[in-house]
Amino acid sequence: MKGRLLIVVILCMFLSGCWDQHLMKNAVLVQILSLDLTPKNEILLGVSIPIIEEASGGPLASVKSETFSATGPTPRAGRLKIDREISGILDTSKNKLILFGEKMAGMGIYQTLDVIWRDPRNSLGATLGVVEGEAVDLLNIKPKHEKNVSEYIQGALISAEENSLIPDQTIQTLASEMLDPGEDIVLPYLKMNQKKSVVVVGLALMNEKKYAGNLPPQDATLLNLLNNKKGKYARFTKQVNGDKEILNNYISFNVQNMKRKLKVTVKEGEVFAQINLNLKIGVEEYPKGDVPKEIDRLNKVLSKELTVEAKRVIKTLQDANCDAFGIGRRLIALHPETWKAQDQKEYFKNIKFNPKVKVEIIKHGIVM
C-alpha cells in the first residue's frame, strides 16, 4: 500500500497543472469580426460582442450586441487597442463571421487572415463574407426582430445556403482553395438596404484572394448548380410566354434533382470545358394554368433560357478571372504540360466553355 502511495506522489510531481488555462469569467466572446481599409491604408477592425441582459419580471435573459472598433497597421494591432477598451480579454474561439469591406477585399483577404490561422484558439468554423461599402456598418445595425446582430446575420446566411444562393463553406474548408494556384473562391456578398436590414445579394468573385466582381442572386444560384453545390432549394422565376396578361408570362420552379458533369479536354494547346447540367424541376407557380398540356414546350424554353444564362454567368467569371470551377486544378493534375505552357495568372480567361442545361418538369402541382 505504501509503495502505491509513493508512486502516486512521484507521478504528481510530473503533472504540469493548468498553466495554460483560460477562465471564461475573464473572456469577452467575439461573435463577428469586420475588416475595412481606411483612407490612410490602415485596417479598421470591428468586433461585435454579446451582452446578456436579465429580463425584468422573469427568469429569461436576452442577448444584445455591442460593437467596438479600432484602427491599426494589422488586425492584431487593432485588437490590442480594443482589449484596452473593454473589461476583459477578447476571445475569438466562438467567432461566427468574418466580414470584409469592399476596399479591404479588393486589396486581398489572405494577409488579414494570417492571425486567424496562427492562433489555435481562433474559430475555424467562421463564415467569410464581403460587404458592399464598409463591413463595420453591418455590426451597428439594430434589427427589429433579433437583438443579437450576429444571430441575425448568421440566420440570413443560413437561409441563403439553403436556397443555393451561396455555397456551404467556412474558413477551414476554404484554406486549401485559397492557396491553390488552379482554383479561386467565391464568398457571400452582403449589403445593408435602405431599411437598415442585411441582405445577401449574391456572390463575391475572388481572383487570387482579391475581390474582382459579383453575381446577382439568380446568377449566383445558377453558378452553384453549375458547380455542383446545390442547397436544399434552388428556385427560379423565368419568363416563358408573351401574353398581354403579365402574370401569365412567368413560371416559378424549384430544382428537385440535378446531375452535373464537367469534362476538361485539351486540343492543340487550347483548353475546352464542357458542362452538362440536367435539372429535374417541380413547378411551384404557373398562373396561365395547364402545365401538362405545355410541358414539352416549357422544357425546351427553360432549357434554352438557362443555357443562355449559363454562358453569361461563365463570361462574368472569366471577366473577373475567377476560376470557381477549379479548371486549373484539373490541368495541374491531368494535363501538367499544358498547365506549364499557360499564363498561370490569366489562363482562365482563355478557356473555351460550352455549357448545356437540360430541364425536365417532373412535378406540376396537384390541381393541374
KAHU-V139041 format. One record per residue. RES is the residue in one small letter. PHI is phi as a letter, one per 20 degrees, with the letter a starting at -180 (999 if undefined). OMEGA is omega in whole degrees, -180 to 180 (999 if undefined). Layout:
((RES PHI OMEGA) (RES PHI OMEGA))
//
This chain:
((m 999 179) (k f 179) (g f 178) (r f 180) (l f 179) (l f 179) (i f 179) (v f 180) (v f -180) (i f 179) (l f 179) (c f 180) (m f -178) (f e 179) (l f -176) (s e -178) (g m -177) (c e -177) (w f -177) (d d -177) (q f 176) (h c -177) (l f -179) (m f -179) (k f 178) (n e -174) (a e 171) (v d -173) (l f 176) (v e 179) (q d 176) (i b 170) (l d 173) (s c -178) (l c 180) (d c 178) (l d -179) (t e 176) (p g 179) (k e -180) (n m 170) (e e 180) (i e 175) (l e -180) (l e 176) (g d 177) (v c 174) (s d -179) (i d -180) (p f 176) (i c -178) (i e 179) (e d 177) (e f -180) (a f 179) (s f 177) (g m -180) (g a -177) (p e -176) (l f 178) (a d 177) (s d -179) (v d 177) (k d -179) (s c 174) (e c -175) (t d 173) (f c 179) (s b 179) (a b 179) (t d 178) (g a 179) (p f 179) (t c 176) (p g -180) (r f 179) (a f 177) (g f -180) (r f 179) (l f 178) (k f 180) (i f 178) (d g -179) (r f -176) (e e -174) (i d -179) (s e -179) (g q -180) (i d 179) (l f -180) (d c -177) (t d -177) (s f 180) (k d -178) (n f -176) (k d -173) (l c 170) (i c -174) (l d 179) (f d 170) (g f -176) (e g -178) (k f 179) (m f 179) (a f 178) (g f 178) (m e -179) (g p -176) (i d -172) (y f -177) (q f -178) (t f 178) (l e -177) (d g -178) (v f 179) (i f -177) (w f -176) (r f -177) (d e -177) (p f -180) (r e 179) (n f -179) (s e 176) (l e 177) (g e -179) (a f 177) (t e 177) (l e 177) (g b 176) (v d -175) (v d 174) (e f -176) (g n -179) (e d -177) (a f -177) (v f 179) (d f -180) (l f 180) (l f -176) (n e -180) (i f 179) (k c -179) (p f -176) (k f -174) (h e -179) (e b -176) (k f -178) (n e -175) (v f 178) (s f 179) (e f -179) (y f -179) (i f 179) (q f 178) (g f 178) (a f -180) (l f 178) (i f 177) (s f 179) (a f 177) (e f -179) (e f -178) (n e 175) (s m 177) (l f 177) (i c 178) (p f 177) (d e -176) (q b 179) (t c 179) (i f 179) (q f -179) (t f -178) (l e -173) (a g -177) (s f -180) (e f -180) (m f -179) (l e -177) (d e 180) (p f -178) (g d -178) (e b 177) (d c -178) (i d 170) (v c -177) (l c 174) (p g 179) (y d -174) (l d 174) (k b 174) (m d -177) (n e -176) (q f 179) (k e -178) (k m 176) (s d 178) (v e -180) (v c 172) (v e -171) (v d 176) (g p -177) (l d 172) (a e -179) (l e -177) (m d 176) (n d -177) (e l 175) (k m 179) (k d 179) (y f -174) (a c -179) (g q -179) (n b 177) (l d 176) (p f -171) (p g -176) (q f 177) (d f 179) (a f 178) (t f 179) (l f 177) (l f 179) (n f 176) (l f 178) (l f -179) (n e 177) (n m -179) (k c -180) (k e 173) (g e -179) (k f 180) (y c 173) (a b -172) (r d 178) (f c 169) (t c -175) (k c 175) (q e -177) (v c -179) (n c 178) (g c -178) (d f 176) (k f 176) (e f -173) (i g -178) (l f -178) (n f -175) (n e -169) (y d 174) (i c 176) (s d -177) (f b 177) (n c 179) (v f -179) (q e 180) (n b 179) (m b 175) (k b -179) (r c 178) (k c 178) (l d -180) (k c 180) (v d 179) (t c 179) (v c 178) (k c 178) (e l 176) (g n 179) (e e -177) (v d 179) (f c 179) (a c 178) (q d 179) (i d 175) (n d -178) (l c 178) (n d -177) (l d 171) (k d -168) (i d 173) (g d -180) (v f 180) (e d 180) (e b 175) (y b -173) (p g -179) (k f 172) (g p -164) (d f 180) (v f -179) (p g -180) (k f -176) (e d -169) (i f 180) (d f 180) (r f -180) (l f 177) (n g -179) (k f -178) (v f -179) (l f 178) (s f -180) (k f -178) (e f -178) (l f 175) (t f 177) (v f 180) (e f 177) (a f 177) (k f 180) (r f 179) (v f -180) (i f 177) (k f 177) (t f 176) (l f -178) (q f 176) (d f 178) (a e -178) (n l -178) (c d -179) (d e -179) (a f -180) (f e -177) (g m 179) (i f 179) (g f 178) (r f 178) (r f 178) (l f 179) (i f -175) (a e -171) (l d -179) (h c -175) (p f -180) (e f 177) (t f 180) (w f -180) (k f -179) (a e -177) (q e 165) (d f -169) (q f 174) (k e -173) (e c -173) (y g -173) (f f -179) (k f -175) (n e -180) (i f 179) (k e -179) (f e 174) (n c 179) (p e 178) (k b -179) (v d 177) (k d -177) (v d 176) (e c 178) (i f 179) (i d 176) (k c -179) (h b 175) (g n -175) (i d -176) (v e -177) (m c 999))
//
